[in-house]
Amino acid sequence: MESLSSALSFTGSIKLSHGLLLFAISAGANMLPAVVKLCCGISYPHLRSMAGLQRAALAAFGQEIAHLQSRGQISHPAWSPLRWTRHKESEKTDPAEQRTAALANEDVFYLRQGEEALNEALDIVESKDGWKLEMAETNGDVIYSKVLRGNRKVFRLEAELDASPEELHDILFVRLEEMHEWNPNIRRIRVLKHVGRNTMVTHEVSAETAGNLIGQRDFLSIRHSLKSESCVYLGGAATQLESLPPQQEFVRAEDGPTCIILQPLQDRPDRSHFIWLLNMDVKGWLPQSLVNKALPRAQVDFTKHLRRRLATQNPENRR
Ligand SMILES: CC(C)CCC[C@@H](C)[C@H]1CC[C@H]2[C@@H]3CC=C4C[C@@H](O)CC[C@]4(C)[C@H]3CC[C@]12C
């Protein structure tokens, strides 16, 4: 980590909105408390007006970064005032040091991407208007759809599952690589990169037969999980990784921004309300009507296989 005393010498200009005052401050290390206060003063009103979940997300994000910092995995993120140093990253002469700095920035990039994916997906899921009932299954599962700007149709499945949010988090996030064992629509899933405990870059390959007429796809995604009080949120979106560009053998599709919300039932905390936003660009040249039929079908299938997986885990809960 950079040492603070050498770190803090910056010249910034602050333009006061009500006047034409433009002045420069030159802050030495002894002015650190004042600088921190200044930054907090700027951000505090935003924090106050934030919704509960956003605040939890911010706190979790902060913790994640602190966790990585304490393990020496990252230096200060680009937006941190503690990073305004006299020495630019590029001026570092030691190549090993340069490499560590680049890695650190990459981790922060993925952390933020995961966060953003979840927030964007939650905004879509929680939006009030435009939802249309797409299908209602006899077991109570429902799928709503909505057309977003750009003519993208997204699907929101709601179901009740026989497992706590914690158990589902374990199956859907922690043991993601085992998904092909219980879901025949998935050929394989690999975690290519972990960033802290709650964010990862994953590569997913669907089975040849998964989308019926759609054909096999691969996905490269950022996956992020967040726990707040009793709920668990899983977010994801398409991302890039230098070491895994689109492959010849697959059409690379894009999943997200997408999310899953796992919420315990009020009277039965061992059961969960499951909300899944499917927001997928399957790519390739396919009639939109075909895609819009295959996607809700894929959601129904997924839920069916997930239920079977849960039933093998708790045979006494089978209904
Ligand atoms: C319609 C055709 C092209 C695709 C069919 C397979 C679909 C349904 C598969 C392919 C990749 C899969 C996703 C892979 C990874 C995750 C992350 C996990 O935390 C929740 C489930 C979720 C989000 C899967 C949902 C189902 C999924 C989207």
The ligand as a Gaussian input file, in Angstrom:
#p B3LYP/6-31G(d) Opt

LIG

0 1
 C      -32.286000     -20.018000     -24.289000
 C      -30.906000     -20.595000     -24.363000
 C      -30.058000     -19.906000     -25.366000
 C      -30.198000     -20.599000     -23.019000
 C      -30.723000     -21.662000     -22.063000
 C      -29.859000     -21.794000     -20.844000
 C      -30.058000     -20.659000     -19.833000
 C      -31.437000     -20.775000     -19.234000
 C      -28.936000     -20.724000     -18.793000
 C      -27.565000     -20.495000     -19.444000
 C      -26.679000     -19.819000     -18.391000
 C      -27.500000     -19.895000     -17.138000
 C      -27.141000     -18.991000     -15.970000
 C      -25.712000     -19.270000     -15.525000
 C      -25.387000     -18.685000     -14.219000
 C      -26.297000     -18.220000     -13.345000
 C      -25.818000     -17.589000     -12.077000
 C      -26.517000     -18.139000     -10.877000
 O      -26.157000     -17.422000      -9.720000
 C      -28.016000     -18.123000     -11.059000
 C      -28.436000     -18.828000     -12.320000
 C      -27.770000     -18.311000     -13.589000
 C      -28.274000     -16.898000     -13.870000
 C      -28.066000     -19.256000     -14.787000
 C      -29.535000     -19.224000     -15.216000
 C      -29.830000     -20.088000     -16.440000
 C      -28.934000     -19.731000     -17.604000
 C      -29.227000     -18.320000     -18.062000

